[in-house]
């Protein structure tokens, strides 16, 4: 049991097969001394190659999940699990003891290794792909989905118990139907009338989580 932060449809993936032969991708891979099949898709480097990709507006931004994870893993609160649900529907479990590289290029290298080896172990397992779906990890928890079209409410009382806090980790667009279906019954919550970045949402929710849980433990 316990609570979980779940980053949904994270813009994190290896370069898909259909664009691996594009000149922009091949040039980037050659510069880094890697196979095009083993580098992360990155809009800043592969923009011209990505034009034909499905859901193109949601892809190629691994910097978003990097920022969100750095913020979350810095929290002194240790009573929640951390999961990353990728744009392709895979699930990654992140050990709370993991010290992620703060340098973005080193983070990219670590994620590329994770996608190839499926697990990162340094004395203990720091992160790994898990054979599960969203339905499995939110089971027996109240699911709070932070979404622009949600209800603007005070959600503090909701996080006193075991919850699955779900935050999108992509730059544009909305959640796909399959993702919402896997979440089952959920409460949609909005932080306001504007469109907010994943990092801002994570920061706001984490601050409230720490406030509520710290008070509860006194």
C-alpha positions as CSV (number, residue, x, y, z in Angstrom):
1,X,0.0,0.0,0.0
2,X,1.1,3.6,0.5
3,X,0.8,6.5,-1.9
4,X,2.4,7.0,-5.3
5,X,3.3,9.8,-7.6
6,X,2.7,8.6,-11.2
7,X,4.0,10.7,-14.2
8,X,1.7,9.8,-17.1
9,X,2.6,9.5,-20.7
10,X,6.1,10.9,-20.1
11,X,7.8,12.2,-23.2
12,X,10.5,9.6,-22.8
13,X,11.4,7.0,-25.4
14,X,14.1,5.7,-27.7
15,X,14.0,7.0,-31.3
16,X,11.2,5.0,-33.0
17,X,12.1,2.7,-35.8
18,X,10.3,4.7,-38.5
19,X,12.7,7.7,-38.3
20,X,16.0,6.0,-37.4
21,X,17.3,6.5,-40.9
22,X,16.5,10.2,-41.0
23,X,19.7,12.4,-41.5
24,X,19.1,14.3,-38.3
25,X,18.9,11.2,-36.2
26,X,21.8,9.5,-37.9
27,X,24.0,12.6,-37.5
28,X,23.2,12.8,-33.8
29,X,23.8,9.1,-33.3
30,X,27.1,9.3,-35.2
31,X,28.2,12.3,-33.1
32,X,27.6,10.4,-29.9
33,X,29.0,7.1,-31.2
34,X,25.8,5.2,-30.6
35,X,23.3,3.3,-32.7
36,X,20.2,5.4,-33.8
37,X,18.1,2.7,-32.1
38,X,19.8,3.4,-28.7
39,X,19.4,7.1,-28.3
40,X,16.5,9.1,-26.7
41,X,14.1,10.9,-29.0
42,X,14.8,14.6,-28.4
43,X,12.8,17.4,-30.2
44,X,15.7,19.8,-29.9
45,X,17.9,17.5,-32.0
46,X,15.4,15.5,-34.1
47,X,12.8,18.1,-34.8
48,X,12.9,17.7,-38.6
49,X,12.6,13.9,-38.3
50,X,9.6,14.0,-36.0
51,X,7.1,15.7,-38.3
52,X,5.5,12.5,-39.4
53,X,5.3,10.9,-35.9
54,X,1.9,10.1,-34.4
55,X,1.1,12.4,-31.4
56,X,4.2,14.4,-32.4
57,X,3.2,17.3,-30.1
58,X,3.6,15.0,-27.0
59,X,7.0,13.5,-27.8
60,X,10.7,14.2,-27.7
61,X,10.9,16.1,-24.4
62,X,12.8,14.0,-21.9
63,X,13.8,17.2,-20.1
64,X,10.3,17.4,-18.6
65,X,10.5,14.2,-16.7
66,X,14.1,14.9,-15.7
67,X,13.1,18.2,-14.0
68,X,10.0,16.6,-12.3
69,X,12.0,13.6,-11.0
70,X,14.8,15.8,-9.6
71,X,12.2,17.9,-7.7
72,X,10.3,14.8,-6.4
73,X,13.3,12.8,-5.4
74,X,14.7,15.8,-3.4
75,X,11.7,15.6,-1.1
76,X,12.5,14.5,2.5
77,X,9.1,12.7,2.5
78,X,9.8,9.0,1.9
79,X,6.3,7.5,2.2
80,X,5.4,7.4,-1.5
81,X,6.5,5.3,-4.5
82,X,7.5,6.9,-7.8
83,X,6.5,5.6,-11.2
84,X,7.0,6.9,-14.8
85,X,4.5,5.8,-17.3
86,X,6.0,6.4,-20.8
87,X,4.3,7.7,-23.9
88,X,4.4,4.2,-25.2
89,X,2.6,2.7,-22.2
90,X,5.6,1.2,-20.3
91,X,6.1,1.6,-16.6
92,X,9.3,2.4,-14.8
93,X,9.7,2.2,-11.1
94,X,12.1,4.6,-9.5
95,X,13.7,3.8,-6.2
96,X,13.3,6.8,-3.8
97,X,17.0,6.4,-2.9
98,X,18.1,7.1,-6.4
99,X,20.2,10.2,-6.9
100,X,19.6,11.2,-10.5
101,X,22.2,13.1,-12.5
102,X,21.4,16.8,-12.4
103,X,23.3,17.3,-15.6
104,X,20.8,16.7,-18.5
105,X,23.2,15.0,-20.8
106,X,24.2,12.5,-18.1
107,X,20.5,11.9,-17.4
108,X,20.0,11.1,-21.1
109,X,22.8,8.6,-21.0
110,X,21.3,7.0,-17.9
111,X,17.9,6.7,-19.5
112,X,19.3,5.3,-22.7
113,X,21.1,2.6,-20.6
114,X,17.8,1.9,-18.8
115,X,15.9,1.4,-22.0
116,X,18.5,-1.0,-23.3
117,X,19.2,-3.0,-20.1
118,X,15.7,-2.6,-18.6
119,X,17.2,-2.1,-15.1
120,X,19.8,0.0,-13.4
121,X,21.6,-1.7,-10.4
122,X,24.3,-0.1,-8.3
123,X,24.4,-2.2,-5.1
124,X,20.6,-2.1,-5.2
125,X,18.0,-1.6,-7.9
126,X,17.7,2.1,-8.6
127,X,15.1,1.9,-11.4
128,X,13.6,-0.7,-13.6
129,X,10.8,-1.4,-16.1
130,X,8.1,-3.3,-14.4
131,X,5.7,-5.9,-15.8
132,X,2.5,-4.1,-14.7
133,X,0.0,-1.5,-16.0
134,X,-1.5,1.6,-14.5
135,X,-4.4,-0.3,-13.1
136,X,-2.1,-2.5,-11.0
137,X,-0.2,0.4,-9.4
138,X,-3.3,2.6,-8.5
139,X,-5.2,-0.4,-7.1
140,X,-6.7,0.3,-3.7
141,X,-5.8,4.0,-3.9
142,X,-7.8,7.1,-4.5
143,X,-6.7,8.3,-7.9
144,X,-6.1,12.1,-8.2
145,X,-5.6,13.2,-11.8
146,X,-4.3,16.7,-12.3
147,X,-5.7,18.0,-15.5
148,X,-6.7,21.4,-17.0
149,X,-10.3,20.4,-17.4
150,X,-10.5,19.2,-13.8
151,X,-12.3,20.8,-10.8
152,X,-10.5,23.6,-9.0
153,X,-10.8,22.4,-5.4
154,X,-8.8,22.2,-2.1
155,X,-7.3,18.7,-2.4
156,X,-5.4,18.7,0.9
157,X,-7.8,16.4,2.7
158,X,-7.7,13.9,-0.1
159,X,-4.0,13.2,0.3
160,X,-4.2,12.3,4.0
161,X,-4.8,8.7,2.9
162,X,-3.3,6.5,0.3
163,X,-3.5,8.2,-3.1
164,X,-2.2,7.9,-6.6
165,X,-1.2,11.4,-7.6
166,X,-1.2,11.4,-11.4
167,X,0.5,14.2,-13.4
168,X,1.1,14.4,-17.1
169,X,4.7,14.7,-18.2
170,X,4.4,15.8,-21.8
171,X,4.6,19.3,-23.4
172,X,1.3,19.6,-25.2
173,X,-2.0,17.8,-25.7
174,X,-4.2,15.7,-23.4
175,X,-4.2,12.2,-22.0
176,X,-5.2,9.4,-24.4
177,X,-8.3,7.4,-23.8
178,X,-6.4,4.2,-23.0
179,X,-4.5,5.9,-20.2
180,X,-7.7,7.2,-18.7
181,X,-9.4,3.8,-19.0
182,X,-6.5,2.1,-17.1
183,X,-6.8,4.6,-14.2
184,X,-10.3,3.5,-13.6
185,X,-12.3,5.8,-11.3
186,X,-10.4,9.0,-10.7
187,X,-11.0,12.5,-9.4
188,X,-10.0,15.3,-11.9
189,X,-8.4,18.3,-10.2
190,X,-7.2,21.5,-11.7
191,X,-4.9,24.0,-10.1
192,X,-6.5,27.0,-11.8
193,X,-7.8,28.4,-15.1
194,X,-4.5,28.5,-16.9
195,X,-2.3,25.8,-18.6
196,X,0.5,24.9,-16.2
197,X,3.8,23.1,-16.8
198,X,4.4,19.6,-15.4
199,X,7.1,21.0,-13.2
200,X,4.8,23.6,-11.7
201,X,2.1,21.1,-11.1
202,X,4.6,18.7,-9.4
203,X,5.9,21.5,-7.2
204,X,2.5,22.6,-6.1
205,X,1.2,19.1,-5.4
206,X,4.4,18.0,-3.6
207,X,4.3,21.1,-1.4
208,X,0.8,20.3,-0.3
209,X,1.6,16.7,0.1
210,X,4.5,17.5,2.4
211,X,2.4,20.0,4.4
212,X,-0.5,17.6,4.9
213,X,1.7,14.5,5.7
214,X,4.0,16.4,8.0
215,X,1.1,17.7,10.0
216,X,-0.5,14.3,10.1
217,X,2.6,12.7,11.6
218,X,2.9,15.1,14.5
